[in-house]
Amino acid sequence: MSYGVNEVLLASVLGAGVFAILAAQPLVIVGVTGRCFNNNIGPDNLSPVQDQLPTVYDIIAHRTNYIAFMCWIGLWSMLMHFVLAITNACNALKYVTRFSCDIFGLYVAFIYLQKGIQVLTRQHAHGETSAYLSIVVSLLVLMTAYVFSVIGTSSLFQHYIRVFVKDYGTPLTVCFFTGFVHIGEMGKVNLLVLPTSESFSPTLDRRWVVDFWNVSVSDVFLAFPFALLLTILFYFDHNVSSLIAQGTEFPLRKPAGFHWDIFLLGITTGLGGILGLPFPNGLIPQAPFHTSSLCVTRQRTDMSEGHKGKTETVVDYVVEQRVSNLAQGLMILGTMSGPLLVVLHLIPQAVLSGLFFVMGIQALEANGVTKKVLFLANDRSHTPASDPLKRIQRRSAIWVFLGIELLGFGATFAITQTIAAVGFPVFILLLIPVRTFLLPKYFTKDELSILDAPTASPFTMESVGGSYGVPAMLHSVAVLPPDQTDGSDEANGDSPEKIVGRQTGGDSDEDFMERGEGPVRKRRRSSVLRGERGSVFRSTDAERDGIELQGVK
């Protein structure tokens, strides 16, 4: 017994619906990717991480009802999620930094790439011609989608065209190449396609509600250790997705709510088990891509030293709402209908392989490990003076830090290829104490402040008690990216308070006055503090007086 396309679609709808309507962090995309080590998604498994791990199906299917056993894993895990929420266990997220997030993100990126290759190797079953055409199509999908992403971040064409290409280039690529393989002689080649089943029905001949009561008592308790591993994985995976989706590069103005969202994740995990669905959780890289697509940007001329006259894209604010997440969930529900399932059945697996390559490459480009590799490989004379890594006196410190990250990635990837793979969530979690307790013994505070940093802004981390290593006075202030604080706003005559209010998505008193609304609410006077990297912090005089900022880079 296994999951099929309909189960994956309905699990995605469940996650999107619950989190879009009820979550404190509705920007986080929740769905199924396969990092859940216990899914077995059909004979033609297309889940990007699924093939990497010995699944619960391999371990338990020979002795009991697999779907019912998975239901008990979901129910046990639901209770564990409730305990995490009630005990404020998410406060430990203050210790999660870019170090562990980058390692996990690198692991996910390579899994996407490996999955794309595995899908292509499967095409040889239909002959050499099918395999060759599949390879060509997957590479064309990769190249086309990548060109669209480059155009979206370039200065070509008008701004609205670039935004359209950036947001819709990849899905349009999938649509085009689904039809492309039917042109001319290619239409005569038998390509493997996405397997589907009847509309709004389980893949297997069963009801949607699982008869989990037809399981022995011993199997009920046997599900407990698997549920514990699942909970550990979801605790890290979902929260990291939430952190990255609310990263420091996004000027958010609505507070986070990690404890409530982990409670909701427990509910979706339990419901997923009862309905016989793979368990949904936060998605990487879809979650940060969603936030990025909601950013309102503008073009600005960089007036900083060495970059004068260069045009750059600046994020003014993020459209924080629940509609887009709910809308994509409802559209996924629509794909379970008969006509759209027929359309899904037309998509060649080669196109999906190219899509995996695209997601893997995009995740690599945004990863901090990749950026360190490029910095070390780059000609020093061509490295911008504004690059924070140039401020590190010991170049060996960058090499050592990068080596530790690659070692962590290699160990994580390697363990998933062994019989011990079901325990890999524990290994992922161990990255946090390594960063907190071991790395400071070799690296100085100044080096770590540049090599590593909190994943999200102090404003986002306030709900879990702040960020590790960040001064307490900055836990409730806004931190702006360096590229938004080059001084051009001051040159345009804007006051520091107005700059901070605008860049953080809030309204300053001057904004209200300009609109003729007057000082709607009484607030304490703010001031701007600027760190060495150009970051802007907003703090009140009461917080600032008599306090010296130390360790803020």
C-alpha positions in Angstrom: 0.0 0.0 0.0 1.4 3.4 -0.9 0.4 7.1 -1.5 -0.3 8.4 -5.0 -0.7 11.8 -6.7 -4.2 12.4 -5.2 -2.9 11.9 -1.7 0.0 14.3 -2.3 -2.4 16.9 -3.8 -4.9 16.7 -0.9 -2.1 16.9 1.7 -0.9 20.1 0.0 -4.5 21.4 0.1 -4.7 20.6 3.8 -1.5 22.4 4.6 -2.3 25.4 2.5 -5.9 25.8 3.8 -5.1 25.4 7.5 -2.0 27.6 7.5 -3.4 30.3 5.1 -6.5 30.8 7.3 -5.3 30.1 10.9 -1.5 30.4 11.0 0.3 33.3 12.6 2.8 33.0 9.7 0.7 32.6 6.5 3.5 33.4 4.2 5.0 30.0 4.8 4.1 27.5 2.1 3.1 24.1 3.6 3.0 21.0 1.5 4.7 17.7 0.7 8.2 17.4 -0.6 9.3 14.0 0.7 11.7 15.1 3.4 9.3 13.3 5.6 11.3 10.1 5.9 8.3 7.8 6.2 6.4 8.4 2.9 6.2 5.8 0.1 4.7 7.6 -2.8 3.8 5.1 -5.4 5.8 2.9 -7.7 6.9 5.9 -9.8 7.9 7.9 -6.8 8.5 11.6 -7.8 9.0 13.0 -4.3 12.3 14.9 -4.4 13.8 13.4 -1.2 11.8 10.2 -0.9 14.2 7.8 -2.6 17.0 8.9 -0.4 15.8 7.2 2.8 14.9 3.7 3.9 11.2 4.4 4.4 8.8 3.1 7.1 7.2 1.2 4.2 10.4 -0.8 3.7 10.7 -1.5 7.5 7.1 -2.2 8.5 5.0 -3.1 5.4 5.7 -6.8 5.7 4.0 -7.1 9.2 1.1 -4.7 9.3 -1.3 -2.4 7.4 1.1 0.3 6.2 -1.5 3.2 5.9 -3.0 2.4 9.3 0.5 2.3 10.9 1.3 5.7 9.3 -1.9 7.0 10.9 -0.7 6.1 14.3 2.7 7.8 13.6 0.7 10.9 12.7 -1.5 10.7 15.9 1.5 10.2 18.1 3.4 13.0 16.4 0.3 15.3 16.8 0.5 14.9 20.6 4.2 15.6 20.5 3.6 18.7 18.5 1.1 19.8 21.1 3.6 19.3 23.9 6.2 21.4 22.0 3.7 24.2 21.6 2.5 24.1 25.2 6.0 24.1 26.6 7.2 26.9 24.4 9.9 24.6 22.9 10.2 26.9 19.9 12.1 29.3 22.1 15.1 27.2 21.2 15.0 28.7 17.8 17.0 31.6 19.1 20.0 29.3 18.7 19.2 28.5 15.0 21.5 30.6 12.8 22.4 30.7 9.1 25.0 28.0 9.9 22.5 25.1 10.4 20.0 26.6 7.9 22.6 26.8 5.1 23.8 23.3 5.7 20.2 22.0 5.6 19.4 24.1 2.6 22.5 22.8 0.8 21.3 19.2 1.6 17.9 19.9 0.1 19.4 21.5 -3.0 21.5 18.5 -3.7 18.6 16.2 -3.1 16.6 18.0 -5.7 19.5 17.6 -8.2 19.9 13.9 -7.3 16.2 13.3 -7.7 16.3 14.9 -11.2 19.0 12.5 -12.2 17.2 9.5 -10.7 14.1 10.4 -12.7 16.1 10.4 -15.9 17.8 7.1 -15.2 14.3 5.6 -15.0 13.6 6.5 -18.6 15.9 3.8 -19.9 13.2 1.3 -19.2 11.3 2.6 -22.3 14.3 2.5 -24.6 17.4 4.5 -25.6 15.4 7.0 -27.7 13.1 7.8 -24.8 16.0 8.2 -22.4 17.9 10.5 -24.9 14.9 12.7 -25.5 14.1 12.9 -21.8 17.7 14.1 -21.1 17.4 16.8 -23.8 14.0 18.0 -22.6 15.1 18.2 -18.9 18.1 20.2 -19.8 16.0 22.5 -22.0 13.6 23.1 -19.1 16.6 23.9 -16.9 18.1 26.3 -19.3 14.9 28.1 -20.2 13.7 28.5 -16.6 17.2 29.7 -15.6 17.2 32.3 -18.4 13.8 33.6 -17.2 15.2 33.9 -13.6 18.2 35.8 -14.9 16.0 38.2 -16.9 13.8 38.7 -13.8 16.8 40.0 -11.8 18.4 42.0 -14.7 17.8 45.5 -16.1 16.4 44.1 -19.4 12.9 45.2 -20.5 10.4 47.1 -18.5 10.0 46.5 -14.7 6.6 44.9 -15.0 7.8 42.5 -17.7 10.7 41.4 -15.5 8.4 40.9 -12.6 6.1 38.7 -14.7 8.9 36.7 -16.1 10.4 36.1 -12.7 7.1 35.0 -11.1 5.6 33.0 -14.0 8.6 31.9 -16.1 9.0 28.5 -14.5 5.3 27.3 -14.7 5.1 28.6 -18.2 8.2 26.6 -19.1 6.6 23.5 -17.7 3.5 24.1 -19.8 5.4 24.8 -23.0 7.6 21.7 -22.8 4.7 19.5 -21.9 3.4 20.3 -25.4 6.8 20.6 -27.0 7.5 16.8 -26.8 4.5 16.2 -29.1 5.9 18.2 -32.0 7.0 16.3 -35.1 8.8 13.0 -34.7 9.1 13.6 -30.9 5.4 12.8 -30.6 6.2 9.2 -31.7 8.5 8.6 -28.7 7.0 6.9 -25.8 7.9 9.0 -22.7 7.0 8.2 -19.1 4.4 10.6 -17.7 3.1 11.5 -14.3 0.9 8.7 -13.0 -2.6 9.7 -11.9 -5.8 8.0 -10.7 -9.5 8.8 -10.4 -10.6 12.3 -9.4 -11.1 13.1 -5.7 -10.5 9.4 -4.9 -7.6 7.6 -3.0 -5.1 5.9 -5.3 -5.9 2.5 -3.7 -9.3 0.9 -3.3 -10.1 2.3 0.2 -12.0 5.0 1.9 -10.4 8.4 2.7 -10.7 7.7 6.5 -8.2 5.1 7.5 -9.3 2.2 9.7 -6.5 2.7 12.1 -8.3 0.8 14.8 -7.5 -2.5 13.0 -3.9 -2.4 14.2 -2.5 -4.5 17.0 -1.6 -2.8 20.3 2.1 -3.7 19.8 2.1 -1.9 16.4 0.4 1.2 18.0 3.4 1.5 20.4 5.9 0.5 17.8 4.8 3.7 15.9 6.0 5.9 18.8 9.7 6.0 18.0 9.0 6.7 14.4 6.7 9.5 15.5 9.4 10.9 17.7 11.8 11.1 14.7 9.1 12.6 12.6 8.5 15.3 15.2 12.2 16.1 15.5 12.4 16.5 11.7 9.3 18.7 11.5 10.4 20.8 14.4 13.5 21.7 12.6 12.3 21.6 9.0 9.1 23.6 9.4 10.7 26.2 11.7 13.6 26.6 9.4 11.2 27.1 6.5 9.4 29.7 8.6 12.7 31.5 9.5 13.9 31.6 5.9 10.6 32.8 4.7 10.9 35.7 7.2 14.6 36.3 6.6 16.4 39.5 7.2 16.2 40.4 3.5 12.4 40.8 3.8 11.2 44.0 5.6 8.2 42.4 7.3 6.0 44.3 9.8 3.7 41.6 11.1 4.9 39.6 14.1 5.8 35.9 14.0 4.1 33.1 15.9 6.2 29.9 16.0 4.4 28.3 19.0 1.0 28.6 17.5 2.1 27.4 14.1 3.8 24.3 15.5 0.5 23.5 17.2 -1.3 23.8 13.8 1.3 21.6 12.3 0.4 18.9 14.8 -3.2 19.2 13.8 -2.4 18.8 10.1 -0.1 15.9 10.9 -2.9 14.1 12.8 -5.5 14.8 10.1 -3.1 13.7 7.4 -2.7 10.3 9.2 -6.4 9.9 9.7 -7.1 10.6 6.0 -4.2 8.4 4.8 -2.1 11.3 3.4 1.6 12.1 3.5 2.3 14.6 6.2 2.6 18.2 5.1 5.1 20.7 6.5 7.0 23.8 5.6 8.7 23.8 2.2 12.2 24.8 1.2 12.7 26.6 -1.2 9.1 27.3 -1.9 8.4 29.2 1.3 11.1 31.9 0.8 10.2 32.0 -2.9 6.7 32.9 -1.9 7.8 35.8 0.3 10.1 37.0 -2.4 7.3 37.0 -5.0 5.3 39.3 -2.7 8.0 41.9 -2.4 7.3 45.3 -3.8 10.5 46.6 -5.3 11.8 49.8 -6.9 14.9 50.8 -8.9 17.4 53.0 -7.1 20.8 54.5 -8.0 23.5 53.4 -5.7 25.4 56.5 -4.5 27.9 54.6 -2.2 31.6 54.8 -2.8 32.8 52.6 -5.7 29.2 52.0 -6.9 28.0 55.4 -7.9 25.6 55.4 -10.8 24.9 51.7 -10.5 21.2 50.8 -10.6 20.0 48.3 -7.9 16.7 46.8 -6.9 15.4 47.7 -3.4 12.6 46.0 -1.6 10.2 48.6 -0.2 7.9 46.3 1.6 6.2 42.8 1.5 2.5 42.4 0.8 1.7 40.4 3.9 -1.7 38.6 3.4 -3.3 35.2 3.4 -4.9 35.2 0.0 -2.0 33.9 -2.1 -1.4 30.9 0.1 -5.1 30.0 0.2 -5.5 30.6 -3.5 -2.7 28.2 -4.5 -4.2 25.6 -2.2 -7.6 25.9 -3.8 -6.0 25.7 -7.2 -4.2 22.5 -6.2 -7.6 21.2 -5.1 -8.9 21.9 -8.6 -6.2 19.7 -10.1 -7.8 16.7 -8.4 -10.8 17.1 -10.8 -11.1 14.8 -13.7 -10.2 17.2 -16.6 -7.1 18.6 -14.8 -5.9 15.1 -13.8 -5.9 14.3 -17.5 -3.8 17.4 -18.0 -1.4 16.3 -15.2 -1.1 12.9 -16.8 0.3 14.6 -19.9 3.3 16.0 -18.1 6.4 14.0 -19.0 8.6 12.9 -16.2 11.5 14.5 -18.1 9.9 17.9 -17.6 9.6 17.2 -13.9 13.2 16.2 -13.8 14.1 19.6 -15.3 11.9 21.2 -12.7 13.9 19.5 -10.0 17.1 20.7 -11.6 15.7 24.3 -11.6 14.7 24.2 -7.9 18.1 22.7 -7.0 20.1 25.3 -8.9 18.0 28.2 -7.5 18.4 26.8 -3.9 22.2 26.6 -4.5 22.4 30.2 -5.7 20.7 31.5 -2.6 22.7 29.4 -0.2 25.3 31.0 2.1 27.7 28.1 1.6 27.7 28.8 -2.2 28.4 32.5 -1.6 31.5 31.7 0.6 32.8 29.3 -2.1 32.4 32.0 -4.7 34.1 34.6 -2.5 37.2 32.3 -1.9 37.3 31.4 -5.6 37.0 35.0 -6.8 40.0 37.1 -7.8 40.7 39.3 -4.8 41.3 42.4 -7.0 37.8 42.0 -8.4 36.0 41.4 -5.0 34.0 44.5 -4.0 35.3 46.3 -1.0 31.9 46.3 0.5 31.8 42.5 0.8 31.6 41.8 4.5 33.9 38.7 4.2 36.7 41.1 3.2 36.6 42.5 6.8 37.8 39.2 8.2 41.5 39.5 9.0 42.1 35.7 9.0 41.3 34.3 5.6 41.9 30.9 7.1 38.9 31.5 9.3 36.7 31.6 6.2 38.2 28.3 4.9 37.7 26.6 8.2 34.1 27.7 8.6 33.3 26.7 5.1 35.0 23.3 5.6 32.9 22.7 8.7 29.7 23.6 6.8 30.7 21.2 3.9 31.6 18.5 6.5 28.2 18.9 8.1 26.5 18.7 4.7 28.5 15.7 3.6 27.7 13.8 6.8 24.0 14.6 6.5 23.9 13.5 2.9 25.9 10.3 3.6 23.8 9.2 6.6 20.7 9.2 4.4 22.3 6.6 2.1 22.7 4.1 5.0 20.4 1.9 7.1 20.7 4.6 9.8 18.9 7.1 7.6 15.7 7.1 9.7 17.7 8.8 12.4 19.0 11.6 10.3 16.6 14.2 11.9 18.6 13.8 15.1 21.8 14.5 13.2 20.3 17.7 11.7 19.3 18.9 15.2 22.9 18.3 16.5 24.1 21.1 14.1 22.6 23.7 16.5 24.7 22.9 19.6 27.8 22.6 17.4 27.3 26.2 16.3 26.4 27.4 19.8 29.1 25.7 21.9 31.9 24.5 19.6 32.5 27.1 16.9 33.0 30.0 19.4 36.1 28.2 20.7 37.9 28.8 17.5 36.3 31.8 15.9 36.2 35.2 17.4 32.9 37.0 18.0 33.7 39.5 15.2 34.4 36.6 12.8 31.2 34.8 13.7 29.1 38.0 13.3 30.2 38.1 9.7 30.4 34.4 8.8 27.2 33.6 10.5 24.1 35.5 11.6 20.5 35.0 12.8 18.3 33.7 10.1 15.5 36.2 10.7 15.4 39.8 11.9 15.2 40.6 15.6 11.6 41.7 15.0 10.7 38.2 13.8 12.7 36.5 16.5 11.1 38.5 19.3 8.4 35.9 19.7 11.0 33.3 20.7 13.0 35.5 23.0 15.4 37.1 20.6 18.4 35.8 18.7 21.4 34.1 20.1 24.4 36.5 20.3 22.3 39.6 19.5 22.3 42.3 22.2 19.0 42.3 24.2 18.2 45.9 23.2 18.1 44.9 19.5 15.5 42.1 20.0 12.6 44.5 19.3 14.1 46.8 16.7 14.2 46.7 13.0 17.4 45.6 11.1 17.7 46.7 7.5 19.8 45.1 4.9 22.9 47.0 3.9 21.7 47.5 0.4 18.9 49.6 1.7 21.0 52.0 3.7 23.6 53.4 1.4 22.7 57.0 2.3 20.8 57.9 -0.9 17.6 58.3 1.1 19.2 61.0 3.2 20.5 62.6 0.0 16.9 62.8 -1.2 16.1 64.8 1.9 14.3 62.1 3.9 14.8 62.1 7.6 16.2 59.0 9.4 12.9 58.3 11.1 11.0 58.3 7.8 13.6 56.1 6.2 13.3 53.5 8.9 9.5 53.7 9.0 9.3 53.1 5.2 11.9 50.4 4.9 10.4 48.4 7.7 7.0 48.6 6.2 5.7 51.0 9.0 4.5 54.5 8.8 6.5 57.3 10.4 4.9 60.4 11.9 6.1 62.3 8.8 4.2 59.9 6.6 1.0 60.6 8.5 1.6 64.3 8.4 2.2 64.3 4.6 -1.1 62.5 4.1 -2.9 65.1 6.3 -3.7 62.5 8.9 -1.7 64.1 11.7 0.1 62.1 14.4 -2.5 59.4 14.7 -0.8 57.7 17.6 1.6 58.9 20.2 4.9 57.3 20.0 8.3 57.7 21.6 10.9 59.5 19.5 13.0 57.2 17.5 16.6 57.4 16.4 18.8 55.7 13.9 21.9 53.7 14.8 24.1 52.6 12.0 26.5 49.6 12.3 29.7 49.0 10.4 27.9 47.1 7.6 25.5 49.9 7.1 22.6 48.2 8.8 20.0 50.5 10.4 18.5 49.9 13.8 15.6 51.8 15.3 15.6 52.2 19.0 14.0 54.5 21.5 16.0 57.0 23.5 15.1 55.1 26.7 16.7 52.0 25.3 19.7 53.8 23.8 20.8 56.1 26.6 23.8 54.8 28.5 24.1 51.7 26.4 27.0 51.0 24.1 26.4 48.8 21.1 28.9 46.0 21.0 29.2 43.1 18.7 26.8 44.6 16.2 28.2 44.2 12.7 
